[in-house]
């Protein structure tokens, strides 16, 4: 299989080829397949195969790709691979890694290997690594690499060009140079495109951009990603409280943040950890999910308790038992739509306490329109099914009530959880379901008791 053919394969095709090679024992076919992939693609394949086969595949990964591959697998798979490797293999995997990538990996390495890694580095790189490690991983400081190239504003473009030729190379993903004062304070950005195309006799101060603010070193990673998204940045400077340049963040690190945020939102809504291994041991996966199932069970009992309050009504009007799940289900769906909109808005910074009231009124209007529309439909079905106009009206009224309840709770729950410091994606759906079930059952059965029992 040619290298170009391997790169054009889909993930499913790669997995099929990988499984076929592993089962048949044709390692000569597997090795060139892995050599044709980049570390991110290899990481995805490692996450996608059973644990028993990972160590075998790892042994065939090119040495120069092993360190970066470890960064592209989730935490559980990374720990598993690290525990299976000896110290020399781990030390070899870290060779040549950029400082920011090494900082992400080194905290997962055994203490002895960490000491050897630090001992093998020169003094400058060791200090650079310690500087990055001193910041929180989910902050601008934790994301940055301090391999910056700086110039002064009072020199000409010709001087800068000669300086770069003397250097001989630039760090990866360099699209601009950072302009600093004589005291190391950030003052602007010099685009490489301008450096290459404008009059070399012009000074840096004449053409540098000063409208791009540097990122504070303690800025949360999610806000860093939003800044890159809003300004279409490829790289950005990071500064301390006194505007001294500390390092830079590049787009490859921001893409990782965006992906992690997306995985976190999806997985936590189901009560799962985004770093969980798909092929984790059965007992461990069952134990983790048991906690979430237990939480849902408790809320289900609460809804059942509400239903039990109307047991006499249900025994006399059996049609209510047949129709009541519809009211709760429709409320749950409507509430989930509002909840998802809120969680997305909060994560993007589009929604806060200042504009929540406007959004609430909008969601209430949407809920009222949908409630009336589907109330007529479902109420009409109930009339045709059970030949009872009163039952149809009760069904329609309860559905409208629960849609309005779903809109209110869908907006209020994420805001309340944010105020309490709780991630709405983690527990919002459980609380919402509880409200829509309880209010849906109570409104439908309550109206049934009031108007159908004589």
N, C-alpha and C positions, 0 to 999 in steps of 0.2 A: 504493500500500500504506500503510495507516494506521500510526501509531506503535505503537499497542497490538498490532496484528497482527505487526509486526516483532519486538516484544519477546517474543511468545509462540512465535515460530518456534524450532525446534531448530537446533543448529549445522549439521547437514546441510542443512537447508532454507535457512539463511542463505548457506552456501557455494554452493549451487546457484543462488540468486538473484544472488549476487555474480558468479559465473562467467558467468551469462547476461547480466548487465548489461555486464561487461567485454568479452565476445565481441561483443555487439551494438553496443557503443559508446554505449549509452544512459546517459550519465553523470548526467542529471537524475534518473534513478531510483535510482542508486547513492548519491548524496549524502544524500538524506533517510533512506535506510536506515542509513547510518553515524551520522547525527545522532541517531537513535533508540536507539543502543546506548551502553552505558557503556564507559569505557576498557578494562576487563578483557575485555569481549566483543570489542572492536575488536582488542585484542592477540591474542586467540585466532584471530580471522579472519586477521590478518597472518601468524601462524605457519602457518596452514593453506593458504596459497596459494603458488604457485611464486614464486621470487625475482623474475622478470621483471615480475610484476604488482604487487609490493609498493609500488614508488615511486609508481605511478599511484594506488593506493588511499590511500597516505599523503597525497597532495596534496588529497584530499577530506575528510580528517579535520578536525573543528572545531578551530580554533587552541587553544581552552581545554582540549582533551582530549589534545593531543599529548604534553605532558610526562609525564602519568600513563600514557599508552599505552605509552611507551617503557619504563616500569617493569614492564609486564605482559607483555613478550615476553622470550624467553630471551636469554642474553648474545650469542650469535652473531647473531641477528636484530637486536638492538639496535645492535651495532657496525656491521652492514651499513647500517642506516637512518641512523645518525649520520654515517657516511662519505659517504653520498649527499646529505646536507643541507649547505647553506651556513651560515656562522656566524650570520647574522641569524635564520634559521629556528630554529636551535638555541637562540639566546638568547631568542627569543619563546616557545619551548616551555617554558622554565624559569620564566617569569613566574607568580607567584602560587602556586608549589608549596610545600607544607609543608616545613619544614626537614629532617625525617627523610627525606622522599621525595627532596628535592634532594640530600641527602648520598648516597643510593643511586645517583643518576644522574650526579653531577658528575665522579666519577672516570673515567667512560667518555667524557667530552667532550674535544675537542681542547684543548690547553693555552691557546690564544688565547681560546677561548670561555669556559673556566673563569675566566680573568683578567677578562673582561668581565662575567661573572656576578657575581663578587666585587665588582667596581668598582661595579656597579649597585645593590648592597645597601646599606642603612644600616648604621651601625657595630654596632648591637645584633644585627641578624640575621646579620651577618658573623661576629661572635664566637660566636653560637649555632651557626652552621654549622661553624666550626672546632672547637668543643667536641665536636660529634657525630663529626666526621671523625677526631678523635684516638683514637677507640676502634675496636677490631676490628669489622668488619661483622657477624660472627656472634656478637656479644656483646650483652648488654643495653644497653650504651652505644651500640653501633652501631644498635640498633633504636629507641632512644628519640627522642622529640621533646621539646625543652625549652620548649614553650609551656604551662607549667603555671600553674594558678591556685591561689594559696595563701592561707590565712587563719590567724589566730592563735587559740590555744585559749581565750584569756581575753576574747573578745568575744562579744556576743549574736548570735543568729540574725538578728535585725532589722538589726543593723549589716552582717552579711554580705549580706543581701538588698539593702540600699541600695547596697552596694559593687558588687554584680553589675549592678544597674540602671544604675549610673553607667558601668560598663564597656560596656554595651550589647550585648555578644555573648560567647560562650564558644567555645573551640576545639572542633573536631569531635570526636565520640565522648566528650564529657565527661559522665560519669555521677556524678562525685564531685569534691569539692575536697580538696586535701591540706593537712593541718594541720601547721604548722611552728612551732618555737620562735623566740624572738627572734634566735637565732643561725643560723636557717635549717635546723635539724635536723628531720628527719621525725619526727612523733609520732603521726599517725593520719590517718583518712579521714573526711570529712563527706559523707554521701550527699545528693545533690540532692533525693531523695524525702523525706528527713527534714527538710531545710531548708524544703521547701515545705509540709509538713503539720504540723509540731510548733509548739509555743508559741514565738513569736518572741522572747519575753523570756528564754528559756533560753540558757545559754552553750554555746558549741561544745564545750567540754571535757566537758559532761555527756552528750552524745549521739554524740560521734565514736567511730568504731571503732578500737580499738588492737590488734586481734587479727590484722590482716593485715600481715605483715612486708613491708618494702620489698625490692626486688630489688637485689642488689649489681651495680654497674656492669660488673663483669667476668664476670657469670654467662653461661655459654654459651647461645646462642639456643635450643637444644633443651630445656634445663632451664627456660628462660623459658616456652616453649610448654607444658611439662608443668605448671608452676605455674598457668598460666591454665586449663588443662584441669581440674586437680584442684579448684580453688577457684571455677570458673565466673566468672572475672573479665572485666570489660569494659575496665578500665584498671588500671594498677598503677604505683606510684612507683618511681623508680630513685635509688639513693643511692650516695655514695662510702664509703670505709672509715671515715669519721667520722660516718656517718649524715646527712650534708648532702644535701638534696634536689637532684638534678641535672636530672631530667626525668621523663617518664612514657612508658609503652608502652601502646598501645591494641590492641584485639582485631584490627583489620584487619591490623596488622603481624604478629601472631601467626599468623593464618590463612595468610599467605604463608610463614611458617617451616614450618608443618605441611605445606603443599603441597610445598614444596621438599624436605623430608625424605622424603616419600612418593615423589616422583619420583626422588630420589637412590637410595633403596633398590631401586626397580624397575629403574632403568637400569643401576646398577652391577653388579647380579647378572648382567647380560648383557655386562658389560665396556664399556658405553656411558656417555657423558657426558650428564647430564640437561640441560645447556645446549646440546646439539648441535641445530642446525637440521634439521628434518625434510627440508627441501629443500636441504640443503647440497650443494655441488658433488660430483660422483661421485668424483673423485680423492681429495678430502679424506676423505669417508666411508669409501672403500675402504682408505685408508692407516690410519685409526684402527682399523678392525675387523681389519685384517691382524695387528696386534700380538696381539689377543685370540685370533684363530684360530691363530696360531703357538704361543701358550702351550698351547692345547688340543691342538694336534698333538703337541707334545712329550709331554704326558701320555698321549696315545693310543699313541704309540710305546712308552712304558713298559708299558702294558697288553699291547700286542702282543708285547713281549719275553717277558712272563710266559707268554703262550699258546705262544710258540715253544719254550719249555722242555719242553712236553708234545707236541711234534709227532709223536713216535713213538706215543704213546697215541692221538692223534687219527686217525692213519693206520689204526690197527687197530680203533678203536671210533668209527665215523663218527657214531653217535647223539650222542656228547658234543659234537661241533661244532654239531649242530642245536640242542641244548638249552642250551648254555652262555650265549648272550645273555640268556636268561630270568633266570638267577641274577643277572647283573650289573645288568640293568634293574630288577628288583624291589628290589635293594639300593639302587640310585640313587634310586628313588622314595621308599623309606622314609627314607633319609638326608636327602633334600631336605625332607621334612616336618619332621624334627627340626631341621634347619639353619634353616629359615624360622621355626620357633617360637623358636629361640635368638636369632636376629638381632632379631626383634620384641621379645623379652623384654629383651635388652640395650639396645635403643634406648629402651624405655619405663622402664628402670631396675628391672624386675621380677626380673631374673636377674643374679647376680654370683657371685663365687667362694665366697661363704658358703653359698649354697643350691644350688650346681651339683651337688653329690653326690646330694642328694635327687632332683633332676630326672633325673640320670643313671640312678638305680635305677628311676625311673618309666618312662623311655624304654626301658630294657632289658626291663622287664616287658612293655611294649606290643609291643616288637619280638619277644620270645619268643612271645607269643600269636599275633601275625600270622604269624610264621615257621612255627609249628606248623600253623596253619590252612591257609595257602597251600602249605606244604610237602606236606601231605596231598593237597591238590587237584592241584598240579603233579606230585607223585610218582605219583598215580593216573593222570593223563593219560599220563605217561611209560611206565608199566606197560602200559596199554592200547595205546599207540602202538607201542612197540618190543618188547612181550611179554617184558620183563625186570624181575623184581622187584628185583634188585640195583640196576639203573639207577634205578628209582623211589625206592629208599631213599637212594641217593647224591644224587639231585636234591633230595629233601626235606631231607637233612642240610645240604647246601651252602647251600640257601636260608635255613635257620635261622641258620647261621653268618654269612652275609652280612647278614642283618637285624640281628643283634646287633652286628656290625661297624659297620653304618650308624648305629645308635643311639649307639655310643661316639664315632665320628668326628663325627657331627652335633652332639654336645654339646662335644667337646673342641676342634674346629677353631675355632669362634668365640671361645672363651675364650682359646685360645693366640694367636690373631690380635689380640685386644683387648690382651693382655699385651704384644705386640710393637708395638702402635701401628698395626696394619693394619686397614683397614675390612673386616670379615667379609663384607659384602655384595659387595665388589669381587672377592675371590678365593676366597671360601669354597666356592662351587659347583664350581670347577675342582679344588680339592684334594679335596673330598668325592668327586667322580666318580672321581678317580684311585684313591682308597682302595677304593671299592666295586667298581670294575672289577678292580683287581689282586687283592683278597682274594676276590672272587667267582669269578674265573677260577681262581685258585690252589687254592681249596678244592674246587671242583667237579672240576677236572681232576686234582688231587692225589688225591682220593678215588677217582676213576675209575681212575687208574693203580694205586692200591693194591689195589682190590678186583675190577677187571674184567680186568686183564692177568694171564696165567698164565705 
